[in-house]
Amino acid sequence: MHVAILAGSKDESEILFKYLRRILKGHPEIDQYIAQNQRGGTRFTRDYLEFKDTSSIIALPCSMTGVCGHRASLLIVDEAGLKEFKEEVKDEAFEIVTGQPYRRIIMASTPYYYSGSPFVTIYMGAKDWRKLHWGQPDCHWIRKKQIAKKKLNLSAQQFAIRILGIPTPLGRTMFNPKDLKEAFKDKQEIHYTDFSARIAGLDWGQNIAQTALVIIEINPVDKKIRVVKTKVWSNPDHSELIAPIFQLCLNYNVSKIIYDSNPPSAGVVLVKKGKHFRGEMKKFIFTGGYGEAAYHNLVRLVERKLFDAPNDYSGTGETLLEQMRDMQWEKNPKKRTDLVDAAAMACSEDEGFLKFELQKNPEDVRREFEAWADYMKKRSDVNILPQDIIAPLTQEEEKQLPEVLKGNPNDKIWFLDPYLGFLRVMTKREAIGIWKNTGMKRMKRITSARRGSY
């Protein structure tokens, strides 16, 4: 018997195959049945397993070229609800079991797309398929409290699709025009701060698409995301864009860059040339459902009024407002989405930016927010957290104060933010407050990440 495993990409099919390897490799009863090669090793690679009776298991990418020419009695399609599993790919993949003895096909997926999805079409209408359904409420290892929290954060359609696993139609446009009207405003009305973490989303341009960079800041007090800077480049040579990308990130005190994993060569050049970048760089994979999750998260932020951006309408279609206004769940190849993709990566829920909780009681958090809001109303520059959480240092504390925190309290340094879990730019005064209030008096000096005062 031959088994073929199909996933969104070659890497994803190998990840799925790796789970199988963990079960089979080294198993005392199964090892004796695995075929050996001429050197005496087992025929057990990253994507292929062969047994002595010539049975085999192979992992394949979900593409026309990936499925052509293979034959198997059992076909397993993982995440069949993704865009990669198109009608023509489905027809070619099903040919794998044509004419095979005991042929079977298993498809499993979250129903991300309603219209045009072969998986949803079969699930909703086909009578000759056996259907099994599990939602998160059916999984005993998932706490009911977690599901209830997700229900508050997601729209009804998103909750039905991602949590309950029910195929649900979405509106054609991704964002509600009324929500976008509230999210985009004059730049003078957006209250930026110096103590918020800043993250950049980078979407590489390919063919006619542009390379897009979106820099956001995440306010730890009101938990709002504010777009600080957007930039697009039409240059197809990614290596020539690395310098201006890092310069912008330096100018805007970016502490983390999340970049598109495709094409891989661009990411390699970015990491190689960014060895002097003090922040973190992390690639983002848009396939395998991660891209859909990022889009849903961005929609949630806009719906919950947790997303502010300057109104940059130009009529060219190359601004964030115009691209979000025209963004559809079923992507139109003629419409530009580069900036939306970059913004989705920067705001991605998979990075956990919106999941942190302040380690303080609710009353303290309320006072902090009121003090911060009062500063904002006065339209004064805010360089530090409210004074009421930063009490004067005692003589004993001054002796224990790390060297990096001494000097002018208004100087800015890179310092570990325990609420966000990574380094960001802040004033020494705020860093001292974190050092005092989070029990970090014994922490070691972070010399590798310090940029000093500027």
N, C-alpha and C positions, 0 to 999 in steps of 0.2 A: 504494500500500500504506500502511496506517495501523498505527502501533505504539502500544500503551498500556503504560506502566510503572507498576506498583503497588507501593507500599511501606507501611510501618507507619503513617506520618502524612504530611501534606502536606509538612512540612519535610524528612522523610527521602526522599520521592520526588524533591524538588527537589535534594537532595544527590546522589542517584543520577544525576539528569539533568545535574548540574553536571559529572560525569565525562565525560559525552557531549559537553558543550559544549567542554571542553578539547580533545577530539579533533577536533571538526568546525569550530568557529569559527576563521576565519582560514585554513582549509586551502585552498590555491590551487586544487585541483581540485573541491572540494565547494562553495565559495562561489558559484560561477556557477550552481548548481542551486537555491539557497535563494531562496524567494519574497520579494518586496519589498512593503512596505505603501505607502499613498498618499503618504507623505512621502519615500519613497525608501530607507527603512531596511529591514533584513531582518526577517522575521517569525520572530525567534529570541529568545524571552523566557526567564524562569527555569524555566518548565514547559511550553513549547510551541515546536515547530519545524515550519515548513511549507515544502515544496519547490514548485518551479514547476509540477510535474505534479500538484499537490494532495495528494501523499503527506505524511504528518505523523507526528510523535512527540509524545506528551503524557504528562506525569507526573501520577498520580492518588493520592489518599490511600486507605488500606485501610479503607473504611467503606461502609455501605450507600448513603449519600447521595453519596459520592465516586465510586462506580462506575456509578451509575444513568444511563442515557441515552447512554452512550458506545459507539462501535462501532469495532472495529479487527480487522485480520487476524492480528496477532501480539500476544499478551498476555504480559508478563513480570512475574512476581510475585516480588519480592525479599523475603527473610526470611519465607517462607510458613509457617515453623514457629512463628511467634509467636502469642500469644493473640489479637491483633487479627484474624487471618485465620480467622474462625469459619466454620462450615459454611454459614450463611446468606449470609455475605459471599462465600464461594467460589462458591456457586450463582449469585449475582447477577453476580459478576465474570466467570464463564465465559460469561454471556450476551453479553458484549462481542464475542466471536468467532462467536456463533451466526449462521449464514447468510452468513458472510463468505467470500470466495474465498481459498484457500490458508491457511485458518485454522490457527494453531499456538498452543500455550500452553507457556511455560517457567516452571517454579517452581524456586527455589533457596533453600536455608536450612540453618542449623544445626538439627538436630532437638531443639529445647528441650523439647518436651512429647511424651509418648508416647500417652497416652489422650486422645481427643477432638480430636486434631489432624488436620485434613483432609490436610495435607501428608504426615504419617507414614502415615496410612491408605492414601493413594495409593502412596507409596513402597514400603510393605510388601506390598500386595496387588494393586494394579491391574496387569493384564497388557497393556493397550493403551497403556502409557506406556514411553518409552525412558528408562532410568535410568543416570545417570552419578554416580560417587562419587569425592570427593577428601577425604582427611584430611590433617592437617598433615604426617604422615610422607611424603606424596606430593608435598609442596611443597619443591623443592630449595633455595629461598631461606630456609627455616626451619631453623636449626641443630638437629642431633640432641640437642645438649646442652640446648637450651631445652626440647625436648619431654620429655627425661628429668627435668628439674627440675619441670615441670608434673605429671608422673606421680607424683612424691613428694608434691606439695602437694594434689592432688585425689583424691577418692574414686574407686573403680573406675567407678561409674556416671557421675560427672561427667566423668572423663577420656574415657570412651567417647563421650559426647554432644558435648563441646565441642572435643576434640582430634582424635578419630578420626572424628567425624561419624556415629556409628552410633546409630540410634534405640534407646533403652534405657529400660525402665520404671523409675520412681523409686517409692519408698514413698509412701504417701499423706501422711504427716506429714513435714514438712521436716526436723525435728530429732529425733535419737535421744533418748528420755527419759533414758537413762543418761548421755549426754553433758551434757544440760541439768542433771541433778542435780549433776554435778561443776562445772559452770560457775557455777551460782547458789549462793551461800553467804552466811553472816552477814557484815554489813558490817565487823565487827571483824576478820574473817579476810582481808579484801582489803587489800593493801599498796599504798596510793597514795603518790605521790611529788610533789615540787615541781619536778622537772626534766623531767617528761614533757610532750610536746606534747599539747594538748587541742583536740579537733575536735568540732563540733556538727553533727548531722544533723537537718534540719528538714523534716517532711512536712506539707504544708498540708491541712487538713480541708476537705472539700466535702460538701454535702448533710448527711447525718447523721454523716459521719466527723469525727473530732476532729483538731485540729492537734497534732502531737506533736514534741517536742524531746528528743533524746538526746545527752548530752555524754559523750565518751569520752576517755581519755588513752592514749597510745601510748608505752610504755616503751622507750627506745632501747637498753637493756641486755639485758633478757630478751625483748624484742619482743612482750610480751603487751599485749592491749587490755583495759582495765578501764573499766567503765561508772561514771561519776562521778555523773550526775544524769539523771533522766527527768522529763518534765513534759508534761501534756496539757491542752488548752483546748477547751471546747465552743462557744466564741463563733464564729459563722460570719463575723463581720466581721474579716477579716485585718488591716486597718489598725489596729484597736484592740489587736492582739497584738504589734505591732512593739516597743513600749517594753518590756514585760516580757521579751520574747525577748532583746533586747540587754542588759537588766539582768542576766539570768541568765548570759549569755555573759561579761559583764564580771566578775561575782562569781566565776566559775570560771576566769578567765584563758584564755578560748577564743581561739585564734589563727586559726581557720578555720571558716567556716560553709558547709556544703554543703546547699543547699535544693532542694526539688522544683521542677521547671520548670513544673508544672501546678498551679493556673492561672497563666498568665504575669503577670496583673495583680498578684498577690501578690508575686511576685519583683521586679517593677518598684518597688513601694512599699518593699519591704525594702531594696533597693539605694539608693533615693533617700533614705530616712530614715537609712540607715546610713553616710552619708558621713563621719561622725566615728569610725566603728568602725575601730580600728587594724589589725585582722586582715584576712584575705582572705575574700571571698564568691564562691562559685561554684555555678552551678545544675547540677542533675543531671537527666538525661532518662531516665525509666524505660522508655520504649519503645525499639524497635530492638535489643533484646537486652541493653541495658545493665542493666536491672532484674534480669533473670535472672542476669547475671554477678555482680551485687552480692549476690543471694541465695546463689548458690553459694559466693561468697567467705565470707559469714557462716557458712554451714554448715561450711566448711573450718576456720575459726577455732575453732568450737565443738568439732569432731571432734579437732582437734590440741591441744586444751586451751590455746589461746591467747586465750581469752575469759573474763573474770571479771565477774560482775555481782552486786549485792546481791539477796538473796532478798526480793522485795517482794510476795509473794502476798497478795491481799486478797479473792479470791472474786468480784470485780466484773467481771473480764475486761478491766480497764483498766490492767494492769501488764505490764511487759515479759516477765516469766516466763510469765504466763498466755497472752499472745499468741504467744510463741515455742512454747509447748507445743501450742497448737491450730493453729499455722500449717501449711497444706497447700500442696503444689505446685500443685494446682488450687484456686485461691482460692475460699473460700466467702464470698459477699457478706454473709452474716449474721454472720460472725466479724470481730472487730476486728483489724487488722494495722498500725495507724498507727505504733506504737512500733517494730515490727519493720522497717518501711520506713525509719524515721528512723535506726535502728541500722545497717541495711544501707548507707545512704548515708554515714554517718560512717565506716564501716569499708571503704568501697568500694575494691576493688583498682585501679579505673581511676584513682584519685588517686595511686597509687604509694606509699601510706603504708607498706606492708609490703615494699617492694622495695629500700629503701635498705640499703646495706652500710657498716659502720664502716670507715673508712680506717686500720685498724690491723692488726697481725699477730694471729693467733689467740691467742697466749699473752697478749698485752695484754688482749684482750677477755675471756679466761677469768679473769684476775686482777680485772678490773673487776667482773665478775659475782659472783665469790666475795666481794669486799669489800662489794658492794651487798647480797647475800644475808645476810651477817653482820650488817649494820646492821638488816635487816628482822627477823631472829631476836631481836634485842635490843629490838624494838618501840620504837625511838627515832625521833624526827623526823628525816627526811633532807631537807636543804635543798640539798645540793651533791653533786656527783659524788665518788667515792672520792678521798681525798687523794693517793694515789700517782700520779695522772695530772696533778696540779696542783703542780708544783715551785715554790718561791719565785722571785719575779722578781729578775733581776739589776738592777744600777744602770742599765745601758744599756736594758733592757727597760722599766724604770719611766719613763725619759725618753720612750720611744716610745709608752707606753700611751695610747690614745685617751681623751679627756676623759670620754666616757660611761662608761668602766670604772673611773674613779677614785672614791674615797670608801669608804664602808662595804662590805666584800666580801659582807655578808649581805643588802644591799639588792637588791630585784628589779627587773629591767629587761626590756624587749623587745629581743631580740638574735637575729641570724641563726644558725640551726642548720644547718651545712653538710651534716649527715647526713640531715636531713629536707627541706632545701631551702626552708624558709620561717621566718618569725619566730615565736618563742614566748617565754613568760615564763621567766626563769631568774635565779639569783643572779648578782651581779657576779663572784663567785669562779669559778663555772662558766664564765661568758662569757670570763673571762681565760684559763682553761684551754683553751677552744676557740680563742681568739685566738692562743695560743702554739703549740698542738699541730697546727694545720691550716695554718700558714704564712700567717695572716691579719694579719700585723703592719702591712701597708700598706693594709689596708682603710679606707675612709672612714667617718667617723662617720655612723651612721644616725639622723639627727635626725627624719626624718619619721615614724618608727615608734616613737620612744621615748615612754614614758609617765612616765619618771622613777621615783623611789623611792616606795614606798608600803607 
